[in-house]
Amino acid sequence: MFAWAYNVVPGKGITKGLYFGLTIYLISNVLLATYYIGWGGLFSGLYTSSFVGAYVAIGLVLGALYRK
């Protein structure tokens, strides 16, 4: 997926990976929160942000290792 979105994400190297990881985190967090809120769990939708470190780490590794 990173190779597909490589030209769209701004930045260079590790910064590009960081932006990619944070974008994927934001998208997945919004999707999960709307799912929880849709089923009536208003406050459980606020607790979906527990894996931000994993997305940032994956983005940094992809940014450092990926060469176009």
Buried (B, 14 or more C-beta within 10 A) or exposed (E): EBEEEBEEBEEEEBBBBBBBBBBBBEEBBEEBBEEBBEEEEEEBBEEBEEEEEEBBBBBBBBBEEBEE
